[in-house]
């Protein structure tokens, strides 16, 4: 138990899944600004223990950490006591994981979210809540016509090409992961309508940045950067021309901040959150950027397309920008370089660090 918990203090913000990479970045920002933070996390995801250790080392005695699972109603209710705001990040996060075990995926994503909502609803003073959903609620976008243009796919429709996919797009849950996250977000929105909770949904695109221990199933930007730095081959599913908008985690933390402060106006609404048309990259383009940064070739292997993989998804963030004034500020090139520096200084083995340094990656401060 932390010093804050022993002194009877309650965190003003509860972050479920707060030991994940988004959670630890958000928590660090809140703590740096003098806020009290409680984290509930089961530490099931690789790298989560390291993230919590880093957070506790940099903010000694300030982190109220509860090791528990969102599927346990009593633990969630206890963690909810005294908080003013909740950011619900805890989830099973991979499409591949949902295909391998749909029951577990539903249990964590849908039932776990319902536990969080019920705990908030039954609290003596109901906190506001932001839930992180996914662009997968829009499905595989099979009806979106695209054409190959160099190393990427581009939509044939001018509006989508210029602005991306907006929230008027029909929902089309695809894969058990899309279904569980989609069901969860609809509960979040309905708890605003039916019970008056102040809730907002972020339908997030690809988030990346420091403290991300990604793999090829989820967190693909960090996975590719780590593999490139380590000199290991990278597997591409499909042809590599699929395009995503990517958002550096600092910009996401700013979006959380904006939404929290304006939650009364935003309640009951879902927003697309991503890098938008100004921060798009295909898998092949990211590989080429890394090759230029490291000044060497990266070995690629190609496998067949995976279920539900969108050839093109770019968020139209105009609704959230109009509502709050928020916009993504960190370009892809700068964000990827920052991630390279963090991975080089904090994750790689000494021999890999030397190799990365020899190829021109500058070492940053240890993570």
Buried (B, 14 or more C-beta within 10 A) or exposed (E): EBEBBEEEBBBBBBBBBBBBBBBBBBBBBBBEEEBBBBBBBBBEBEBBEBBBEBBBEBBEEBBBBBBBBBBBBEBBBEBBEBBBBBBBBBBBBBBBBBBEEBEBBBBBBBBBBBBBBBBBBEBEEBBBBBBBBBBBBBBBBEEBEBEEEEBBBBBEEEEBBEBBBBBEBEBBBBBBBBBBBBBBBBBBBBBBEEEEBBBBBBBBBBBBBBBBBBBBBBBBBBBBBBBBBBBEEBEBBBBBBBBBBBBBBBBBBBBBBBBBEBBEEBBBBBBBBBBBBBBBBBBBBBBBBBEEBBEBEBEEEEEEEBBBBBBBBBBBBBBBBEBBEBBBEBBBEEBBBBBBBBBBBBBBEEEBBEBBBEBEBEEBEEB
